[in-house]
Amino acid sequence: MDQSTGEPCGLPMGPDGGVRAVRLLPWSTDAGKPCYLVSDASGPGDGRHSVMAKVADNLERMQLGHAAALVERADDMIADHKADKRELRFLANQLRTSLREVTRIADSRGARLATEEGPGDDEPGEGEVCDQGPDCGVCADEGG
């Protein structure tokens, strides 16, 4: 909180004075700075159903799948005592990149969880769909 105004520090404010939802995206600018999706914190425009959110969800899914494949490859290479330094160094660089991506995904999801309401909120429960319908992409991913 800003001690002089009582406003949250560094959080974008909506037109009604409420804090806007901020999502760390799974990519950076060309200069290496983080990219964010800023949207209204509630309602149909909350950002979870936007085109950009769906692009980010798809990229995260791909990054997590790539990470899982790299772990399997690492298991194989470690079990195969014939891997040379060059191969292991290449694998280590790939794992490092993947770990950065997975950490970024965890940071993004953790931040979103921290800002969501607790039980009794307006989120669809198991077997329910949101107001965007069953094909919104979010509910479909969650099995709703």
Contact map, one row per residue, 1 for C-alpha under 8 A:
111001111000000000000000000000000000000000000000000000000000000000000000000000000000000000000000000000000000000000000000000000000000000000000000
111111111000000000000000000000000000000000000000000000000000000000000000000000000000000000000000000000000000000000000000000000000000000000000000
111111100000000000000000000000000000000000000000000000000000000000000000000000000000000000000000000000000000000000000000000000000000000000000000
011111000000000000000000000000000000000000000000000000000000000000000000000000000000000000000000000000000000000000000000000000000000000000000000
011111100000000000000000000000000000000000000000000000000000000000000000000000000000000000000000000000000000000000000000000000000000000000000000
111111110000000000000000000000000000000000000000000000000000000000000000000000000000000000000000000000000000000000000000000000000000000000000000
111011111000000000000000000000000000000000000000000000000000000000000000000000000000000000000000000000000000000000000000000000000000000000000000
110001111110000000000000000000000000000000000000000000000000000000000000000000000000000000000000000000000000000000000000000000000000000000000000
110000111110000000000000000000000000000000000000000000000000000000000000000000000000000000000000000000000000000000000000000000000000000000000000
000000011111000000000000000000000000000000000000000000000000000000000000000000000000000000000000000000000000000000000000000000000000000000000000
000000011111100000110000000000000000000000000000000000000000000000000000000000000000000000000000000000000000000000000000000000000000000000000000
000000000111110000110000000000000000010000000000000000000000000000000000000000000000000000000000000000000000000000000000000000000000000000000000
000000000011111111110000000000000000000000000000000000000000000000000000000000000000000000000000000000000000000000000000000000000000000000000000
000000000001111111110000000000000000000100000000000000000000000000000000000000000000000000000000000000000000000000000000000000000000000000000000
000000000000111111000000000000000000000000000000000000000000000000000000000000000000000000000000000000000000000000000000000000000000000000000000
000000000000111111000000000000000000000000000000000000000000000000000000000000000000000000000000000000000000000000000000000000000000000000000000
000000000000111111100000000000000000000000000000000000000000000000000000000000000000000000000000000000000000000000000000000000000000000000000000
000000000000111111110000000000000000000010000000000000000000000000000000000000000000000000000000000000000000000000000000000000000000000000000000
000000000011110011111000000000000000000110000000000000000000000000000000000000000000000000000000000000000000000000000000000000000000000000000000
000000000011110001111100000000000000011110000000000000000000000000000000000000000000000000000000000000000000000000000000000000000000000000000000
000000000000000000111110000000000000011110000110000000000000000000000000000000000000000000000000000000000000000000000000000000000000000000000000
000000000000000000011111000000000001111000000000000000000000000000000000000000000000000000000000000000000000000100000000000000000000000000000000
000000000000000000001111100000000001110000000000000000000000000000000000000000000000000000000000000000000001001100000000000000000000000000000000
000000000000000000000111110000000111100000000000000000000000000000000000000000000000000000000000000000010011000000000000000000000000000000000000
000000000000000000000011111100000111100000000000000000010000000000000000000000000000000000000000000000001001000000000000000000000000000000000000
000000000000000000000001111100000010000000000000000000010011000000000000000000000000000000000000000010011000000000000000000000000000000000000000
000000000000000000000000111110000110000000000000000000000000000000000000000000000000000000000000000000000000000000000000000000000000000000000000
000000000000000000000000111111111110000000000000000000000000000000000000000000000000000000000000000000000000000000000000000000000000000000000000
000000000000000000000000001111111110000000000000000000000000000000000000000000000000000000000000000000000000000000000000000000000000000000000000
000000000000000000000000000111111000000000000000000000000000000000000000000000000000000000000000000000000000000000000000000000000000000000000000
000000000000000000000000000111111000000000000000000000000000000000000000000000000000000000000000000000000000000000000000000000000000000000000000
000000000000000000000000000111111100000000000000000000000000000000000000000000000000000000000000000000000000000000000000000000000000000000000000
000000000000000000000000000111111110000000000000000000000000000000000000000000000000000000000000000000000000000000000000000000000000000000000000
000000000000000000000001101110011111000000000000000000000000000000000000000000000000000000000000000000000000000000000000000000000000000000000000
000000000000000000000001111110001111100000000000000000000000000000000000000000000000000000000000000000000000000000000000000000000000000000000000
000000000000000000000111100000000111110000000000000000000000000000000000000000000000000000000000000000000000000000000000000000000000000000000000
000000000000000000000111100000000011111000000010000110000000000000000000000000000000000000000000000000000000000000000000000000000000000000000000
000000000001000000011110000000000001111100000010000000000000000000000000000000000000000000000000000000000000000000000000000000000000000000000000
000000000000000000011100000000000000111110001110000000000000000000000000000000000000000000000000000000000000000000000000000000000000000000000000
000000000000010000111000000000000000011111101110000000000000000000000000000000000000000000000000000000000000000000000000000000000000000000000000
000000000000000001111000000000000000001111100110000000000000000000000000000000000000000000000000000000000000000000000000000000000000000000000000
000000000000000000000000000000000000000111111100000000000000000000000000000000000000000000000000000000000000000000000000000000000000000000000000
000000000000000000000000000000000000000111111100000000000000000000000000000000000000000000000000000000000000000000000000000000000000000000000000
000000000000000000000000000000000000000001111110100000000000000000000000000000000000000000000000000000000000000000000000000000000011000000000000
000000000000000000000000000000000000001101111111110000000000000000000000000000000000000000000000000000000000000000000000000000000000000000000000
000000000000000000001000000000000000001111111111110000000000000000000000000000000000000000000000000000000000000000000000000000000000000000000000
000000000000000000001000000000000000111110011111110010000000000000000000000000000000000000000000000000000000000000000000000000000000000000000000
000000000000000000000000000000000000000000001111110011000000000000000000000000000000000000000000000000000000000000000000000000000000000001000000
000000000000000000000000000000000000000000011111111011000000000000000000000000000000000000000000000000000000000000000000000000000001000111000000
000000000000000000000000000000000000000000001111111111000000000000000000000000000000000000000000000000000000000000000000000000000000000000000000
000000000000000000000000000000000000000000000000111111100000000000000000000000000000000000000000000000000000000000000000000000000000000000000000
000000000000000000000000000000000000100000000000011111110000000000000000000000000000000000000000000000000000000000000000000000000000000000000000
000000000000000000000000000000000000100000000011111111111000000000000000000000000000000000000000000000000000000000000000000000000000000000000000
000000000000000000000000000000000000000000000001111111111100000000000000000000000000000000000000000000000000000000000000000000000000000010000000
000000000000000000000000000000000000000000000000001111111110000000000000000000000000000000000000000000000000000000000000000000000000000000000000
000000000000000000000000110000000000000000000000000111111111000000000000000000000000000000000000000000000000000000000000000000000000000000000000
000000000000000000000000000000000000000000000000000011111111100000000000000000000000000000000000000000000000000000000000000000000000000000000000
000000000000000000000000000000000000000000000000000001111111110000000000000000000000000000000000000000000000000000000000000000000000000000000000
000000000000000000000000010000000000000000000000000000111111111000000000000000000000000000000000000000000000000000000000000000000000000000000000
000000000000000000000000010000000000000000000000000000011111111100000000000000000000000000000000000000001000000000000000000000000000000000000000
000000000000000000000000000000000000000000000000000000001111111110000000000000000000000000000000000000000000000000000000000000000000000000000000
000000000000000000000000000000000000000000000000000000000111111111000000000000000000000000000000000000000000000000000000000000000000000000000000
000000000000000000000000000000000000000000000000000000000011111111100000000000000000000000000000010011000000000000000000000000000000000000000000
000000000000000000000000000000000000000000000000000000000001111111110000000000000000000000000000000001000000000000000000000000000000000000000000
000000000000000000000000000000000000000000000000000000000000111111111000000000000000000000000000000000000000000000000000000000000000000000000000
000000000000000000000000000000000000000000000000000000000000011111111100000000000000000000000000010000000000000000000000000000000000000000000000
000000000000000000000000000000000000000000000000000000000000001111111110000000000000000000000010011001000000000000000000000000000000000000000000
000000000000000000000000000000000000000000000000000000000000000111111111000000000000000000000000000000000000000000000000000000000000000000000000
000000000000000000000000000000000000000000000000000000000000000011111111100000000000000000000000000000000000000000000000000000000000000000000000
000000000000000000000000000000000000000000000000000000000000000001111111110000000000000000100110000000000000000000000000000000000000000000000000
000000000000000000000000000000000000000000000000000000000000000000111111111000000000000000000010000000000000000000000000000000000000000000000000
000000000000000000000000000000000000000000000000000000000000000000011111111100000000000000000000000000000000000000000000000000000000000000000000
000000000000000000000000000000000000000000000000000000000000000000001111111110000000000000000000000000000000000000000000000000000000000000000000
000000000000000000000000000000000000000000000000000000000000000000000111111111000000000000100000000000000000000000000000000000000000000000000000
000000000000000000000000000000000000000000000000000000000000000000000011111111100000000000000000000000000000000000000000000000000000000000000000
000000000000000000000000000000000000000000000000000000000000000000000001111111110000000000000000000000000000000000000000000000000000000000000000
000000000000000000000000000000000000000000000000000000000000000000000000111111111010000100000000000000000000000000000000000000000000000000000000
000000000000000000000000000000000000000000000000000000000000000000000000011111111010000000000000000000000000000000000000000000000000000000000000
000000000000000000000000000000000000000000000000000000000000000000000000001111111000000000000000000000000000000000000000000000000000000000000000
000000000000000000000000000000000000000000000000000000000000000000000000000111111110000000000000000000000000000000000000000000000000000000000000
000000000000000000000000000000000000000000000000000000000000000000000000000011111110000000000000000000000000000000000000000000000000000000000000
000000000000000000000000000000000000000000000000000000000000000000000000000000011111000000000000000000000000000000000000000000000000000000000000
000000000000000000000000000000000000000000000000000000000000000000000000000011011111101100000000000000000000000000000000000000000000000000000000
000000000000000000000000000000000000000000000000000000000000000000000000000000000111111100000000000000000000000000000000000000000000000000000000
000000000000000000000000000000000000000000000000000000000000000000000000000000000011111110000000000000000000000000000000000000000000000000000000
000000000000000000000000000000000000000000000000000000000000000000000000000000000001111111000000000000000000000000000000000000000000000000000000
000000000000000000000000000000000000000000000000000000000000000000000000000000000011111111100000000000000000000000000000000000000000000000000000
000000000000000000000000000000000000000000000000000000000000000000000000000010000011111111110000000000000000000000000000000000000000000000000000
000000000000000000000000000000000000000000000000000000000000000000000000000000000000111111111000000000000000000000000000000000000000000000000000
000000000000000000000000000000000000000000000000000000000000000000000000000000000000011111111100000000000000000000000000000000000000000000000000
000000000000000000000000000000000000000000000000000000000000000000000100010000000000001111111110000000000000000000000000000000000000000000000000
000000000000000000000000000000000000000000000000000000000000000000000000000000000000000111111111000000000000000000000000000000000000000000000000
000000000000000000000000000000000000000000000000000000000000000000000000000000000000000011111111100000000000000000000000000000000000000000000000
000000000000000000000000000000000000000000000000000000000000000000000100000000000000000001111111110000000000000000000000000000000000000000000000
000000000000000000000000000000000000000000000000000000000000000000100110000000000000000000111111111000000000000000000000000000000000000000000000
000000000000000000000000000000000000000000000000000000000000000000000000000000000000000000011111111100000000000000000000000000000000000000000000
000000000000000000000000000000000000000000000000000000000000000000000000000000000000000000001111111110000000000000000000000000000000000000000000
000000000000000000000000000000000000000000000000000000000000001001100000000000000000000000000111111111000000000000000000000000000000000000000000
000000000000000000000000000000000000000000000000000000000000000000100000000000000000000000000011111111100000000000000000000000000000000000000000
000000000000000000000000000000000000000000000000000000000000000000000000000000000000000000000001111111110000000000000000000000000000000000000000
000000000000000000000000010000000000000000000000000000000000001000000000000000000000000000000000111111111000000000000000000000000000000000000000
000000000000000000000000000000000000000000000000000000000000001100100000000000000000000000000000011111111100000000000000000000000000000000000000
000000000000000000000000000000000000000000000000000000000000000000000000000000000000000000000000001111111110000000000000000000000000000000000000
000000000000000000000001010000000000000000000000000000000000000000000000000000000000000000000000000111111111000000000000000000000000000000000000
000000000000000000000000110000000000000000000000000000000001000000000000000000000000000000000000000011111111100000000000000000000000000000000000
000000000000000000000000000000000000000000000000000000000000000000000000000000000000000000000000000001111111110000000000000000000000000000000000
000000000000000000000001000000000000000000000000000000000000000000000000000000000000000000000000000000111111111000000000000000000000000000000000
000000000000000000000011100000000000000000000000000000000000000000000000000000000000000000000000000000011111111100000000000000000000000000000000
000000000000000000000000000000000000000000000000000000000000000000000000000000000000000000000000000000001111111110000000000000000000000000000000
000000000000000000000000000000000000000000000000000000000000000000000000000000000000000000000000000000000111111111000000000000000000000000000000
000000000000000000000010000000000000000000000000000000000000000000000000000000000000000000000000000000000011111111100000000000000000000000000000
000000000000000000000110000000000000000000000000000000000000000000000000000000000000000000000000000000000001111111110000000000000000000000000000
000000000000000000000000000000000000000000000000000000000000000000000000000000000000000000000000000000000000111111110000000000000000000000000000
000000000000000000000000000000000000000000000000000000000000000000000000000000000000000000000000000000000000011111110000000000000000000000000000
000000000000000000000000000000000000000000000000000000000000000000000000000000000000000000000000000000000000001111111000000000000000000000000000
000000000000000000000000000000000000000000000000000000000000000000000000000000000000000000000000000000000000000111111100000000000000000000000000
000000000000000000000000000000000000000000000000000000000000000000000000000000000000000000000000000000000000000000111111100000000000000000000000
000000000000000000000000000000000000000000000000000000000000000000000000000000000000000000000000000000000000000000011111100000000000000000000000
000000000000000000000000000000000000000000000000000000000000000000000000000000000000000000000000000000000000000000001111100000000000000000000000
000000000000000000000000000000000000000000000000000000000000000000000000000000000000000000000000000000000000000000001111110000000000000000000000
000000000000000000000000000000000000000000000000000000000000000000000000000000000000000000000000000000000000000000001111111000000000000000000000
000000000000000000000000000000000000000000000000000000000000000000000000000000000000000000000000000000000000000000000001111100000000000000000000
000000000000000000000000000000000000000000000000000000000000000000000000000000000000000000000000000000000000000000000000111110000100000000000000
000000000000000000000000000000000000000000000000000000000000000000000000000000000000000000000000000000000000000000000000011111111100000000000001
000000000000000000000000000000000000000000000000000000000000000000000000000000000000000000000000000000000000000000000000001111111000000000000001
000000000000000000000000000000000000000000000000000000000000000000000000000000000000000000000000000000000000000000000000000111110000000000000011
000000000000000000000000000000000000000000000000000000000000000000000000000000000000000000000000000000000000000000000000000111111000000000000011
000000000000000000000000000000000000000000000000000000000000000000000000000000000000000000000000000000000000000000000000000111111100000000000001
000000000000000000000000000000000000000000000000000000000000000000000000000000000000000000000000000000000000000000000000000110111111110000100001
000000000000000000000000000000000000000000000000000000000000000000000000000000000000000000000000000000000000000000000000001100011111110000100000
000000000000000000000000000000000000000000010000000000000000000000000000000000000000000000000000000000000000000000000000000000001111100000000000
000000000000000000000000000000000000000000010000100000000000000000000000000000000000000000000000000000000000000000000000000000001111111100000000
000000000000000000000000000000000000000000000000000000000000000000000000000000000000000000000000000000000000000000000000000000001111111100000000
000000000000000000000000000000000000000000000000000000000000000000000000000000000000000000000000000000000000000000000000000000001101111110110001
000000000000000000000000000000000000000000000000000000000000000000000000000000000000000000000000000000000000000000000000000000000001111110110000
000000000000000000000000000000000000000000000000100000000000000000000000000000000000000000000000000000000000000000000000000000000001111111110000
000000000000000000000000000000000000000000000000100001000000000000000000000000000000000000000000000000000000000000000000000000000000011111111000
000000000000000000000000000000000000000000000001100000000000000000000000000000000000000000000000000000000000000000000000000000000000000111111100
000000000000000000000000000000000000000000000000000000000000000000000000000000000000000000000000000000000000000000000000000000001100011111111111
000000000000000000000000000000000000000000000000000000000000000000000000000000000000000000000000000000000000000000000000000000000000011111111111
000000000000000000000000000000000000000000000000000000000000000000000000000000000000000000000000000000000000000000000000000000000000000011111111
000000000000000000000000000000000000000000000000000000000000000000000000000000000000000000000000000000000000000000000000000000000000000001111111
000000000000000000000000000000000000000000000000000000000000000000000000000000000000000000000000000000000000000000000000000001100000000000111111
000000000000000000000000000000000000000000000000000000000000000000000000000000000000000000000000000000000000000000000000000111111000010000111111
